[in-house]
Amino acid sequence: MTKAKAGRAKVVELLKYIENMTAKSGNDQMADYSFARMWDEITVANLR
């Protein structure tokens, strides 16, 4: 695995973690937040 692929995998892992923790936070405003723009902006939406 190249450094770029390994780094991309770490970013995807981090975004998934942030989404899950936000959804479980109990904060209704944040639980409804959409991270889709971040996924699209860093071009990893296909790895979601």
mmCIF file as Biopython writes it, N, C-alpha, C and O atoms, coordinates in Angstrom:
data_model
#
loop_
_atom_site.group_PDB
_atom_site.id
_atom_site.type_symbol
_atom_site.label_atom_id
_atom_site.label_alt_id
_atom_site.label_comp_id
_atom_site.label_asym_id
_atom_site.label_entity_id
_atom_site.label_seq_id
_atom_site.pdbx_PDB_ins_code
_atom_site.Cartn_x
_atom_site.Cartn_y
_atom_site.Cartn_z
_atom_site.occupancy
_atom_site.B_iso_or_equiv
_atom_site.auth_seq_id
_atom_site.auth_asym_id
_atom_site.pdbx_PDB_model_num
ATOM 1   N N  . MET A ? 1  ? 0.853   -1.176 0.000  1.0 0.0 1  A 1 
ATOM 2   C CA . MET A ? 1  ? 0.000   0.000  0.000  1.0 0.0 1  A 1 
ATOM 3   C C  . MET A ? 1  ? 0.899   1.240  0.000  1.0 0.0 1  A 1 
ATOM 4   O O  . MET A ? 1  ? 1.855   1.333  0.770  1.0 0.0 1  A 1 
ATOM 5   N N  . THR A ? 2  ? 0.577   2.168  -0.862 1.0 0.0 2  A 1 
ATOM 6   C CA . THR A ? 2  ? 1.374   3.388  -0.932 1.0 0.0 2  A 1 
ATOM 7   C C  . THR A ? 2  ? 1.049   4.301  0.255  1.0 0.0 2  A 1 
ATOM 8   O O  . THR A ? 2  ? 0.049   4.120  0.950  1.0 0.0 2  A 1 
ATOM 9   N N  . LYS A ? 3  ? 1.910   5.268  0.460  1.0 0.0 3  A 1 
ATOM 10  C CA . LYS A ? 3  ? 1.671   6.212  1.554  1.0 0.0 3  A 1 
ATOM 11  C C  . LYS A ? 3  ? 0.366   6.969  1.344  1.0 0.0 3  A 1 
ATOM 12  O O  . LYS A ? 3  ? -0.366  7.240  2.296  1.0 0.0 3  A 1 
ATOM 13  N N  . ALA A ? 4  ? 0.083   7.307  0.088  1.0 0.0 4  A 1 
ATOM 14  C CA . ALA A ? 4  ? -1.143  8.056  -0.206 1.0 0.0 4  A 1 
ATOM 15  C C  . ALA A ? 4  ? -2.382  7.221  0.135  1.0 0.0 4  A 1 
ATOM 16  O O  . ALA A ? 4  ? -3.331  7.729  0.731  1.0 0.0 4  A 1 
ATOM 17  N N  . LYS A ? 5  ? -2.368  5.951  -0.244 1.0 0.0 5  A 1 
ATOM 18  C CA . LYS A ? 5  ? -3.516  5.082  0.056  1.0 0.0 5  A 1 
ATOM 19  C C  . LYS A ? 5  ? -3.650  4.859  1.554  1.0 0.0 5  A 1 
ATOM 20  O O  . LYS A ? 5  ? -4.758  4.847  2.091  1.0 0.0 5  A 1 
ATOM 21  N N  . ALA A ? 6  ? -2.531  4.686  2.218  1.0 0.0 6  A 1 
ATOM 22  C CA . ALA A ? 6  ? -2.557  4.483  3.667  1.0 0.0 6  A 1 
ATOM 23  C C  . ALA A ? 6  ? -3.091  5.731  4.370  1.0 0.0 6  A 1 
ATOM 24  O O  . ALA A ? 6  ? -3.879  5.631  5.311  1.0 0.0 6  A 1 
ATOM 25  N N  . GLY A ? 7  ? -2.663  6.889  3.915  1.0 0.0 7  A 1 
ATOM 26  C CA . GLY A ? 7  ? -3.140  8.143  4.488  1.0 0.0 7  A 1 
ATOM 27  C C  . GLY A ? 7  ? -4.611  8.354  4.237  1.0 0.0 7  A 1 
ATOM 28  O O  . GLY A ? 7  ? -5.342  8.807  5.118  1.0 0.0 7  A 1 
ATOM 29  N N  . ARG A ? 8  ? -5.048  8.026  3.036  1.0 0.0 8  A 1 
ATOM 30  C CA . ARG A ? 8  ? -6.471  8.159  2.685  1.0 0.0 8  A 1 
ATOM 31  C C  . ARG A ? 8  ? -7.311  7.233  3.562  1.0 0.0 8  A 1 
ATOM 32  O O  . ARG A ? 8  ? -8.389  7.618  4.016  1.0 0.0 8  A 1 
ATOM 33  N N  . ALA A ? 9  ? -6.826  6.024  3.799  1.0 0.0 9  A 1 
ATOM 34  C CA . ALA A ? 9  ? -7.546  5.069  4.651  1.0 0.0 9  A 1 
ATOM 35  C C  . ALA A ? 9  ? -7.669  5.606  6.076  1.0 0.0 9  A 1 
ATOM 36  O O  . ALA A ? 9  ? -8.703  5.429  6.720  1.0 0.0 9  A 1 
ATOM 37  N N  . LYS A ? 10 ? -6.620  6.259  6.569  1.0 0.0 10 A 1 
ATOM 38  C CA . LYS A ? 10 ? -6.654  6.840  7.915  1.0 0.0 10 A 1 
ATOM 39  C C  . LYS A ? 10 ? -7.656  7.985  7.985  1.0 0.0 10 A 1 
ATOM 40  O O  . LYS A ? 10 ? -8.363  8.134  8.981  1.0 0.0 10 A 1 
ATOM 41  N N  . VAL A ? 11 ? -7.720  8.792  6.931  1.0 0.0 11 A 1 
ATOM 42  C CA . VAL A ? 11 ? -8.674  9.907  6.891  1.0 0.0 11 A 1 
ATOM 43  C C  . VAL A ? 11 ? -10.097 9.368  6.893  1.0 0.0 11 A 1 
ATOM 44  O O  . VAL A ? 11 ? -10.959 9.890  7.600  1.0 0.0 11 A 1 
ATOM 45  N N  . VAL A ? 12 ? -10.346 8.330  6.109  1.0 0.0 12 A 1 
ATOM 46  C CA . VAL A ? 12 ? -11.678 7.724  6.060  1.0 0.0 12 A 1 
ATOM 47  C C  . VAL A ? 12 ? -12.050 7.172  7.435  1.0 0.0 12 A 1 
ATOM 48  O O  . VAL A ? 12 ? -13.175 7.359  7.897  1.0 0.0 12 A 1 
ATOM 49  N N  . GLU A ? 13 ? -11.124 6.505  8.076  1.0 0.0 13 A 1 
ATOM 50  C CA . GLU A ? 13 ? -11.349 5.965  9.411  1.0 0.0 13 A 1 
ATOM 51  C C  . GLU A ? 13 ? -11.699 7.080  10.396 1.0 0.0 13 A 1 
ATOM 52  O O  . GLU A ? 13 ? -12.618 6.945  11.203 1.0 0.0 13 A 1 
ATOM 53  N N  . LEU A ? 14 ? -10.960 8.173  10.318 1.0 0.0 14 A 1 
ATOM 54  C CA . LEU A ? 14 ? -11.202 9.308  11.203 1.0 0.0 14 A 1 
ATOM 55  C C  . LEU A ? 14 ? -12.567 9.941  10.949 1.0 0.0 14 A 1 
ATOM 56  O O  . LEU A ? 14 ? -13.289 10.252 11.897 1.0 0.0 14 A 1 
ATOM 57  N N  . LEU A ? 15 ? -12.924 10.133 9.695  1.0 0.0 15 A 1 
ATOM 58  C CA . LEU A ? 15 ? -14.232 10.718 9.384  1.0 0.0 15 A 1 
ATOM 59  C C  . LEU A ? 15 ? -15.370 9.827  9.875  1.0 0.0 15 A 1 
ATOM 60  O O  . LEU A ? 15 ? -16.364 10.321 10.408 1.0 0.0 15 A 1 
ATOM 61  N N  . LYS A ? 16 ? -15.226 8.525  9.697  1.0 0.0 16 A 1 
ATOM 62  C CA . LYS A ? 16 ? -16.259 7.597  10.182 1.0 0.0 16 A 1 
ATOM 63  C C  . LYS A ? 16 ? -16.373 7.684  11.704 1.0 0.0 16 A 1 
ATOM 64  O O  . LYS A ? 16 ? -17.473 7.686  12.256 1.0 0.0 16 A 1 
ATOM 65  N N  . TYR A ? 17 ? -15.229 7.754  12.369 1.0 0.0 17 A 1 
ATOM 66  C CA . TYR A ? 17 ? -15.216 7.870  13.822 1.0 0.0 17 A 1 
ATOM 67  C C  . TYR A ? 17 ? -15.930 9.154  14.262 1.0 0.0 17 A 1 
ATOM 68  O O  . TYR A ? 17 ? -16.763 9.125  15.168 1.0 0.0 17 A 1 
ATOM 69  N N  . ILE A ? 18 ? -15.605 10.266 13.625 1.0 0.0 18 A 1 
ATOM 70  C CA . ILE A ? 18 ? -16.225 11.549 13.982 1.0 0.0 18 A 1 
ATOM 71  C C  . ILE A ? 18 ? -17.731 11.493 13.756 1.0 0.0 18 A 1 
ATOM 72  O O  . ILE A ? 18 ? -18.502 11.957 14.596 1.0 0.0 18 A 1 
ATOM 73  N N  . GLU A ? 19 ? -18.152 10.930 12.635 1.0 0.0 19 A 1 
ATOM 74  C CA . GLU A ? 19 ? -19.587 10.822 12.351 1.0 0.0 19 A 1 
ATOM 75  C C  . GLU A ? 19 ? -20.289 9.982  13.412 1.0 0.0 19 A 1 
ATOM 76  O O  . GLU A ? 19 ? -21.347 10.365 13.912 1.0 0.0 19 A 1 
ATOM 77  N N  . ASN A ? 20 ? -19.710 8.852  13.752 1.0 0.0 20 A 1 
ATOM 78  C CA . ASN A ? 20 ? -20.329 7.969  14.739 1.0 0.0 20 A 1 
ATOM 79  C C  . ASN A ? 20 ? -20.395 8.604  16.115 1.0 0.0 20 A 1 
ATOM 80  O O  . ASN A ? 20 ? -21.417 8.516  16.796 1.0 0.0 20 A 1 
ATOM 81  N N  . MET A ? 21 ? -19.317 9.239  16.524 1.0 0.0 21 A 1 
ATOM 82  C CA . MET A ? 21 ? -19.300 9.879  17.836 1.0 0.0 21 A 1 
ATOM 83  C C  . MET A ? 21 ? -20.280 11.054 17.897 1.0 0.0 21 A 1 
ATOM 84  O O  . MET A ? 21 ? -20.915 11.284 18.927 1.0 0.0 21 A 1 
ATOM 85  N N  . THR A ? 22 ? -20.400 11.783 16.811 1.0 0.0 22 A 1 
ATOM 86  C CA . THR A ? 22 ? -21.341 12.899 16.757 1.0 0.0 22 A 1 
ATOM 87  C C  . THR A ? 22 ? -22.768 12.387 16.843 1.0 0.0 22 A 1 
ATOM 88  O O  . THR A ? 22 ? -23.598 12.965 17.545 1.0 0.0 22 A 1 
ATOM 89  N N  . ALA A ? 23 ? -23.054 11.312 16.136 1.0 0.0 23 A 1 
ATOM 90  C CA . ALA A ? 23 ? -24.404 10.739 16.148 1.0 0.0 23 A 1 
ATOM 91  C C  . ALA A ? 23 ? -24.772 10.220 17.536 1.0 0.0 23 A 1 
ATOM 92  O O  . ALA A ? 23 ? -25.937 10.279 17.931 1.0 0.0 23 A 1 
ATOM 93  N N  . LYS A ? 24 ? -23.790 9.712  18.276 1.0 0.0 24 A 1 
ATOM 94  C CA . LYS A ? 24 ? -24.034 9.140  19.598 1.0 0.0 24 A 1 
ATOM 95  C C  . LYS A ? 24 ? -23.911 10.164 20.722 1.0 0.0 24 A 1 
ATOM 96  O O  . LYS A ? 24 ? -24.105 9.821  21.888 1.0 0.0 24 A 1 
ATOM 97  N N  . SER A ? 25 ? -23.595 11.402 20.394 1.0 0.0 25 A 1 
ATOM 98  C CA . SER A ? 25 ? -23.286 12.407 21.414 1.0 0.0 25 A 1 
ATOM 99  C C  . SER A ? 25 ? -24.475 12.816 22.278 1.0 0.0 25 A 1 
ATOM 100 O O  . SER A ? 25 ? -24.294 13.301 23.395 1.0 0.0 25 A 1 
ATOM 101 N N  . GLY A ? 26 ? -25.671 12.626 21.774 1.0 0.0 26 A 1 
ATOM 102 C CA . GLY A ? 26 ? -26.838 13.074 22.517 1.0 0.0 26 A 1 
ATOM 103 C C  . GLY A ? 26 ? -27.184 14.522 22.240 1.0 0.0 26 A 1 
ATOM 104 O O  . GLY A ? 26 ? -28.202 15.018 22.724 1.0 0.0 26 A 1 
ATOM 105 N N  . ASN A ? 27 ? -26.353 15.209 21.469 1.0 0.0 27 A 1 
ATOM 106 C CA . ASN A ? 27 ? -26.600 16.592 21.078 1.0 0.0 27 A 1 
ATOM 107 C C  . ASN A ? 27 ? -27.397 16.563 19.775 1.0 0.0 27 A 1 
ATOM 108 O O  . ASN A ? 27 ? -26.852 16.258 18.714 1.0 0.0 27 A 1 
ATOM 109 N N  . ASP A ? 28 ? -28.684 16.880 19.861 1.0 0.0 28 A 1 
ATOM 110 C CA . ASP A ? 28 ? -29.563 16.778 18.695 1.0 0.0 28 A 1 
ATOM 111 C C  . ASP A ? 28 ? -29.112 17.642 17.527 1.0 0.0 28 A 1 
ATOM 112 O O  . ASP A ? 28 ? -29.257 17.240 16.372 1.0 0.0 28 A 1 
ATOM 113 N N  . GLN A ? 29 ? -28.570 18.817 17.807 1.0 0.0 29 A 1 
ATOM 114 C CA . GLN A ? 29 ? -28.128 19.693 16.721 1.0 0.0 29 A 1 
ATOM 115 C C  . GLN A ? 29 ? -26.958 19.076 15.975 1.0 0.0 29 A 1 
ATOM 116 O O  . GLN A ? 29 ? -26.923 19.118 14.745 1.0 0.0 29 A 1 
ATOM 117 N N  . MET A ? 30 ? -26.020 18.516 16.679 1.0 0.0 30 A 1 
ATOM 118 C CA . MET A ? 30 ? -24.852 17.911 16.039 1.0 0.0 30 A 1 
ATOM 119 C C  . MET A ? 30 ? -25.194 16.558 15.430 1.0 0.0 30 A 1 
ATOM 120 O O  . MET A ? 30 ? -24.617 16.184 14.409 1.0 0.0 30 A 1 
ATOM 121 N N  . ALA A ? 31 ? -26.110 15.824 16.027 1.0 0.0 31 A 1 
ATOM 122 C CA . ALA A ? 31 ? -26.477 14.507 15.510 1.0 0.0 31 A 1 
ATOM 123 C C  . ALA A ? 31 ? -27.063 14.623 14.106 1.0 0.0 31 A 1 
ATOM 124 O O  . ALA A ? 31 ? -26.961 13.688 13.312 1.0 0.0 31 A 1 
ATOM 125 N N  . ASP A ? 32 ? -27.669 15.755 13.798 1.0 0.0 32 A 1 
ATOM 126 C CA . ASP A ? 32 ? -28.269 15.970 12.480 1.0 0.0 32 A 1 
ATOM 127 C C  . ASP A ? 32 ? -27.293 16.568 11.471 1.0 0.0 32 A 1 
ATOM 128 O O  . ASP A ? 32 ? -27.643 16.742 10.304 1.0 0.0 32 A 1 
ATOM 129 N N  . TYR A ? 33 ? -26.086 16.883 11.904 1.0 0.0 33 A 1 
ATOM 130 C CA . TYR A ? 33 ? -25.099 17.501 11.016 1.0 0.0 33 A 1 
ATOM 131 C C  . TYR A ? 33 ? -24.682 16.521 9.924  1.0 0.0 33 A 1 
ATOM 132 O O  . TYR A ? 33 ? -24.460 15.340 10.188 1.0 0.0 33 A 1 
ATOM 133 N N  . SER A ? 34 ? -24.579 17.018 8.710  1.0 0.0 34 A 1 
ATOM 134 C CA . SER A ? 34 ? -24.168 16.185 7.582  1.0 0.0 34 A 1 
ATOM 135 C C  . SER A ? 34 ? -22.687 16.421 7.276  1.0 0.0 34 A 1 
ATOM 136 O O  . SER A ? 34 ? -22.260 17.553 7.048  1.0 0.0 34 A 1 
ATOM 137 N N  . PHE A ? 35 ? -21.931 15.358 7.275  1.0 0.0 35 A 1 
ATOM 138 C CA . PHE A ? 35 ? -20.510 15.420 6.966  1.0 0.0 35 A 1 
ATOM 139 C C  . PHE A ? 35 ? -20.242 15.187 5.477  1.0 0.0 35 A 1 
ATOM 140 O O  . PHE A ? 35 ? -19.087 15.078 5.065  1.0 0.0 35 A 1 
ATOM 141 N N  . ALA A ? 36 ? -21.293 15.112 4.680  1.0 0.0 36 A 1 
ATOM 142 C CA . ALA A ? 36 ? -21.164 14.792 3.258  1.0 0.0 36 A 1 
ATOM 143 C C  . ALA A ? 36 ? -20.221 15.740 2.533  1.0 0.0 36 A 1 
ATOM 144 O O  . ALA A ? 36 ? -19.461 15.314 1.664  1.0 0.0 36 A 1 
ATOM 145 N N  . ARG A ? 37 ? -20.262 17.004 2.879  1.0 0.0 37 A 1 
ATOM 146 C CA . ARG A ? 37 ? -19.401 17.961 2.195  1.0 0.0 37 A 1 
ATOM 147 C C  . ARG A ? 37 ? -17.924 17.650 2.434  1.0 0.0 37 A 1 
ATOM 148 O O  . ARG A ? 37 ? -17.104 17.764 1.523  1.0 0.0 37 A 1 
ATOM 149 N N  . MET A ? 38 ? -17.594 17.257 3.659  1.0 0.0 38 A 1 
ATOM 150 C CA . MET A ? 38 ? -16.202 16.899 3.948  1.0 0.0 38 A 1 
ATOM 151 C C  . MET A ? 38 ? -15.768 15.704 3.112  1.0 0.0 38 A 1 
ATOM 152 O O  . MET A ? 38 ? -14.680 15.704 2.537  1.0 0.0 38 A 1 
ATOM 153 N N  . TRP A ? 39 ? -16.619 14.688 3.045  1.0 0.0 39 A 1 
ATOM 154 C CA . TRP A ? 39 ? -16.305 13.499 2.250  1.0 0.0 39 A 1 
ATOM 155 C C  . TRP A ? 39 ? -16.076 13.889 0.790  1.0 0.0 39 A 1 
ATOM 156 O O  . TRP A ? 39 ? -15.130 13.423 0.155  1.0 0.0 39 A 1 
ATOM 157 N N  . ASP A ? 40 ? -16.949 14.746 0.266  1.0 0.0 40 A 1 
ATOM 158 C CA . ASP A ? 40 ? -16.835 15.178 -1.129 1.0 0.0 40 A 1 
ATOM 159 C C  . ASP A ? 40 ? -15.610 16.055 -1.354 1.0 0.0 40 A 1 
ATOM 160 O O  . ASP A ? 40 ? -14.904 15.907 -2.351 1.0 0.0 40 A 1 
ATOM 161 N N  . GLU A ? 41 ? -15.365 16.963 -0.425 1.0 0.0 41 A 1 
ATOM 162 C CA . GLU A ? 41 ? -14.280 17.929 -0.568 1.0 0.0 41 A 1 
ATOM 163 C C  . GLU A ? 41 ? -12.908 17.256 -0.651 1.0 0.0 41 A 1 
ATOM 164 O O  . GLU A ? 41 ? -12.039 17.700 -1.402 1.0 0.0 41 A 1 
ATOM 165 N N  . ILE A ? 42 ? -12.722 16.205 0.106  1.0 0.0 42 A 1 
ATOM 166 C CA . ILE A ? 42 ? -11.424 15.532 0.084  1.0 0.0 42 A 1 
ATOM 167 C C  . ILE A ? 42 ? -11.462 14.274 -0.795 1.0 0.0 42 A 1 
ATOM 168 O O  . ILE A ? 42 ? -10.576 13.421 -0.730 1.0 0.0 42 A 1 
ATOM 169 N N  . THR A ? 43 ? -12.482 14.191 -1.594 1.0 0.0 43 A 1 
ATOM 170 C CA . THR A ? 43 ? -12.672 13.139 -2.614 1.0 0.0 43 A 1 
ATOM 171 C C  . THR A ? 43 ? -12.495 11.720 -2.087 1.0 0.0 43 A 1 
ATOM 172 O O  . THR A ? 43 ? -11.763 10.914 -2.661 1.0 0.0 43 A 1 
ATOM 173 N N  . VAL A ? 44 ? -13.180 11.432 -0.983 1.0 0.0 44 A 1 
ATOM 174 C CA . VAL A ? 44 ? -13.189 10.068 -0.466 1.0 0.0 44 A 1 
ATOM 175 C C  . VAL A ? 44 ? -14.624 9.552  -0.289 1.0 0.0 44 A 1 
ATOM 176 O O  . VAL A ? 44 ? -14.840 8.532  0.366  1.0 0.0 44 A 1 
ATOM 177 N N  . ALA A ? 45 ? -15.593 10.252 -0.868 1.0 0.0 45 A 1 
ATOM 178 C CA . ALA A ? 45 ? -16.990 9.866  -0.720 1.0 0.0 45 A 1 
ATOM 179 C C  . ALA A ? 45 ? -17.237 8.445  -1.212 1.0 0.0 45 A 1 
ATOM 180 O O  . ALA A ? 45 ? -18.110 7.755  -0.685 1.0 0.0 45 A 1 
ATOM 181 N N  . ASN A ? 46 ? -16.490 8.004  -2.203 1.0 0.0 46 A 1 
ATOM 182 C CA . ASN A ? 46 ? -16.677 6.650  -2.715 1.0 0.0 46 A 1 
ATOM 183 C C  . ASN A ? 46 ? -16.211 5.588  -1.724 1.0 0.0 46 A 1 
ATOM 184 O O  . ASN A ? 46 ? -16.521 4.409  -1.896 1.0 0.0 46 A 1 
ATOM 185 N N  . LEU A ? 47 ? -15.478 5.984  -0.697 1.0 0.0 47 A 1 
ATOM 186 C CA . LEU A ? 47 ? -14.979 5.060  0.323  1.0 0.0 47 A 1 
ATOM 187 C C  . LEU A ? 47 ? -15.873 5.033  1.561  1.0 0.0 47 A 1 
ATOM 188 O O  . LEU A ? 47 ? -15.597 4.322  2.527  1.0 0.0 47 A 1 
ATOM 189 N N  . ARG A ? 48 ? -16.921 5.798  1.517  1.0 0.0 48 A 1 
ATOM 190 C CA . ARG A ? 48 ? -17.830 5.931  2.645  1.0 0.0 48 A 1 
ATOM 191 C C  . ARG A ? 48 ? -18.524 4.648  2.844  1.0 0.0 48 A 1 
ATOM 192 O O  . ARG A ? 48 ? -19.348 4.526  3.751  1.0 0.0 48 A 1 
#
